[in-house]
């Protein structure tokens, strides 16, 4: 096998350097890196966080202002506790609410913060007390199907109440 020429080795090295630069750019600008390390830490307790994972967005009015850094279970209440890192420059009132929202019908989940009107502000390490957990699409669909089938069976009972069950009737006399 022939030895590699200096041009081939240099080209390979340049390609590797460009790949590393693209990878670093993607990590730093995806919100998953340490870009929000200087943000304010907030916690919130939810009954359900279905479909939400660490690194998910935290948004206010649809604008990303932070990310979820940790999720754990509270051993006393068995609820989910989220830790979020939010932009420190935001002055969030202490009656701010948090809800887990879906990006669309089949989209990912994120935490939506809705600022309140209180004069007191949330500090680093504060807890958001007003929360709304995630709504399961499967659960809603199941309830809808159940209610439709129940309505259909009630309609059939009310319409067919006087009919004999056998399905045959005696012919009319001539």
NORNOR-V926172 format. One line per field, one symbol per residue. ss: DSSP state (h for helix, s for strand, l for the rest). psi: psi as a letter, one per 40 degrees, with the letter a starting at -180 (. if undefined). A space follows every 10 residues. Layout:
ss->???
psi->???
//
This chain:
ss->lllllhhhhh hhhhhhhhhh hhhhhhhhll lllhhhllls ssssssllll llllllssss llssssssss ssslllllls ssssssllll llslllssss ssllllllss ssssllllll slllllssls ssllllhhhh hhhhhhhhhh hhhhhhhhhl llllllllll llll
psi->hiiiiddddd dddddddddd ddddddddee eeafdfdeih hiiihidhfh ehiheiihih fehheaihdi hihhddefih hihihihdeh ghiefhihih iidadeiiii hhhhiaeidi ihiheihhdh ihiihhdddd dddddddddd dddddddddf deiiddeiii iii.
//
